[in-house]
């Protein structure tokens, strides 16, 4: 049997505020998804400096998507994990994992950090996660798929069941260095970038759907990912179409279910 997974990233307060729309959609489809929540300050407004042309903030729907919530971290010092609605994820029977600490800082400055600093960031994220939700995270997803050998080396110290830090075709245990030290943490990559990211890069819905159906036919475990503040809000009909395609060819399960089924086969 083929398995498919839906990964949902909660990067900021706006993502958390938009959760009810997605949770209602998943309930209608009878789908259990895997959510990864960032901990620490909501610094989404700092990402605006990455747009070389200010018009891109409008053209890529950044302001329409986030609105004044972009100022949450700057003015109100809001922490993502303290947002309302996140408890609804576990209450509805979905999986909840850790999406790092300080999404912006991780994406933009990971390569400047030492092994000890990276370990401290993950530890801080785990502590805030446990304080907010009452249990230790069993899984991890690197913000922005930002990784380096130092991160992969320290990840094994935290005992996660699996991590989802790459975009790729199949699960694997990454190697580090010229001697290929093999990491102990299984990687469950997403199969493709999100609808929002692909739309921003000029891909049409038809092109995205073709890529989805192609990857579903080739991958034994297909993983799609999205953000609550974009796809369910701006592209709900198309997101439901993608979910139906996944349902028709595969059994949709959590990433934990995919990971547990693959560990014995890969080892």
Protein Blocks (a to p, Z undefined) as FASTA:
>chain_A
ZZdddddddfbfklmmmmmmmmmmmmmnopacdddddedjdfklmmmmmpmblklmmmno
mmmmnmmmlmmmmmnopafklpghklmmmmnopacddebjhjllmmmmmmmpcfklmmmm
mmmmmmmmmmmnopacfbdcdehhiacfklmmmmmmnopabdcfbccfbdcdddedjkop
acfbdcdddfbdcfklmmmnopafklmmmmmmmmmmmpmbdcddddfklmmmmmmmmmmm
mmmmmmmmmccddfklmmmmmmmmmZZ
